[in-house]
């Protein structure tokens, strides 16, 4: 049954009939997973139809994903579609389709799945991955704004989309390793910092840097352009510290990397209101973006085209194209609030599709999804 046209997959007419026979019920239970809904309908009634309509429109935001975005849920539209569907006052396909996201990544995936179904090639589709991907993209419908930023972890890709769903910017990113994963969340981008300091996370400072500092204090600190700050945030001279007495357990300092082109954050940092210590930033190793395997960070997201992203977020020509090519050191940091907070959603979809390019299945790098295929 799965190889019927995808447009039919989204028709729920049979579910609206209270006298659905057993054969029809089994038919729809096979078809429903292809819609991306999280489960098949337990009961063939209007309440269950309404629940599925909300899932098609807005997805299922599970407890794994932190969410600090004000949600826009158009209950009036969903309820109207459901009622019109039940009364059969309009075409069921068009009614349900009107609830789906307009975002290009979703529509491209949907169209590629439809093409495979038309070719009766449904055996090539891992429905568990498709359902999960559909759900990830539908979450984007929950965020209201003139634009939205999406970072998809498995493909290591950033996209900026406008309100109509068009892609304004698409570029590679570097995300967290399997042992230091980038979390999935929804938040707001709030400001841009040029020539940012890198405040080294304590875990990196004591586990990775401290052993190297103890072996060669001045050499390592100078090479990394690291400043040592005390508990009050005052820069202190590292030669005045007896590094032999310092350990990971009693490390009373904070390390900060000076601003400039050698800074780990590059020249641009994008702050957001996530509960995680994760943000977007430029990098001083831009050559890594040419790699296929881009799971290299401690969890933060390095952006291949930070100037274009900054100009889109600021809604003007904020930085020149040559900005990240500047070779300056110890330039003062400057903070620029965005004209309005911009929603950012970090998704985890292991299946994507380009226009006419088929399905692209990416490795489940963090082992978040159980594939239906062995």
C-alpha positions, 0 to 999 in steps of 0.5 A, spaced: 500 500 500 505 504 501 507 505 493 501 510 492 502 517 490 504 521 496 498 526 495 493 520 497 497 518 503 495 525 506 488 524 505 484 522 511 477 521 508 477 514 511 478 516 518 472 520 518 467 515 517 465 512 523 463 505 520 470 504 517 471 497 516 476 492 518 480 492 511 480 500 511 482 500 518 488 496 516 489 500 510 490 506 513 494 504 519 499 502 514 499 508 510 499 513 516 506 512 518 508 515 511 505 522 513 510 523 518 505 522 524 508 520 530 503 514 531 497 511 527 491 513 530 488 509 536 481 511 534 478 513 528 474 519 531 475 527 530 479 527 536 484 523 533 484 526 527 485 533 530 491 530 534 494 528 527 493 535 524 497 538 529 502 533 528 502 534 521 502 542 522 507 543 528 510 536 529 512 533 536 517 536 541 519 531 545 523 532 552 529 531 549 529 538 546 530 544 550 525 550 547 526 557 549 522 560 543 515 563 544 511 558 540 506 560 534 500 555 534 494 557 529 489 553 533 483 556 529 486 554 522 487 547 525 480 546 527 477 549 521 481 544 517 479 539 521 472 541 521 471 542 514 475 535 513 470 532 517 464 535 513 467 534 507 466 541 505 473 542 501 478 537 498 481 533 504 488 533 500 488 541 500 486 541 507 491 537 510 496 540 505 495 547 507 497 545 514 504 543 512 510 547 513 512 551 507 520 551 508 524 548 503 528 543 506 521 540 508 518 541 501 524 538 498 524 532 502 516 531 501 517 531 494 523 526 493 519 521 497 513 522 493 517 521 487 519 514 490 512 512 491 510 514 484 516 509 482 513 504 487 520 504 490 518 504 497 523 499 499 528 504 498 525 508 504 527 508 511 520 510 514 523 511 521 528 516 518 523 519 514 518 520 519 523 523 524 526 528 519 518 530 517 517 531 525 524 535 525 522 540 520 515 541 522 518 544 529 520 550 525 513 551 524 512 553 531 517 559 531 514 566 528 518 571 525 521 574 519 526 569 518 529 563 522 535 559 522 536 552 522 542 548 523 541 540 522 546 536 525 547 530 521 548 534 515 552 539 518 549 545 514 546 552 516 540 555 513 537 561 513 529 561 511 525 567 510 517 567 512 515 564 506 520 558 507 525 560 502 532 559 503 536 565 504 543 562 506 545 555 506 552 553 508 557 548 511 558 548 519 562 544 524 558 541 529 560 537 536 564 530 536 560 524 538 563 525 545 562 532 545 555 533 541 551 539 539 545 539 543 538 540 539 534 546 541 530 552 540 532 559 542 533 566 539 539 569 536 540 576 540 546 579 538 553 579 534 560 580 538 565 582 533 573 581 535 570 576 541 574 574 547 574 566 548 573 564 555 575 557 555 570 553 558 573 550 565 572 543 562 577 544 557 582 549 561 583 543 566 583 537 562 586 539 556 590 546 557 592 545 564 597 539 563 600 543 557 601 549 561 604 546 567 609 543 562 611 549 559 607 555 562 610 561 558 610 557 551 603 555 551 600 561 554 604 565 549 602 561 543 595 560 544 595 568 546 591 566 553 590 571 559 590 568 566 584 571 570 583 571 577 576 570 581 575 577 580 576 577 573 583 581 573 588 579 568 594 576 572 601 575 570 602 567 569 609 568 571 607 569 578 603 563 579 606 557 582 604 552 576 606 546 580 601 547 586 595 548 581 591 542 579 584 540 576 581 540 583 584 546 585 584 551 579 582 558 581 583 561 575 579 563 568 583 562 561 581 567 556 584 568 549 585 574 546 581 577 540 584 577 533 585 572 527 588 567 531 582 567 536 578 560 536 572 564 535 575 567 529 572 575 528 565 574 529 560 570 535 553 570 535 550 569 542 543 566 543 539 565 549 540 557 550 541 554 556 547 550 554 554 554 553 553 553 546 553 559 540 555 560 533 561 563 531 567 564 526 573 560 526 581 561 525 581 554 521 576 555 515 579 550 511 575 545 515 569 547 512 572 543 505 571 536 509 565 532 508 566 530 516 565 536 520 564 533 527 570 536 530 567 541 535 566 541 543 559 543 541 559 550 539 557 551 531 562 554 527 559 557 521 563 557 514 559 564 512 559 568 518 559 575 514 553 573 510 549 570 516 551 577 520 548 581 515 542 577 514 541 577 522 542 585 522 538 586 516 543 591 513 550 591 510 553 590 517 560 587 515 564 588 509 565 581 505 573 582 507 572 582 514 574 575 516 580 576 512 583 582 516 589 580 520 589 584 527 590 582 534 587 585 540 582 589 537 577 591 542 570 587 542 564 590 540 557 588 542 551 589 537 544 587 539 540 584 533 534 589 531 529 583 533 531 576 536 531 571 531 529 564 532 534 558 531 532 551 531 538 546 532 535 539 528 537 532 528 534 530 521 538 524 518 535 525 511 535 531 507 533 532 499 535 537 494 531 539 488 531 533 484 537 530 487 534 524 491 534 523 498 541 524 502 541 519 508 547 522 513 550 518 519 546 518 525 553 521 528 550 521 536 546 515 535 539 518 536 535 514 531 533 507 531 533 505 523 528 501 521 534 497 516 539 493 520 
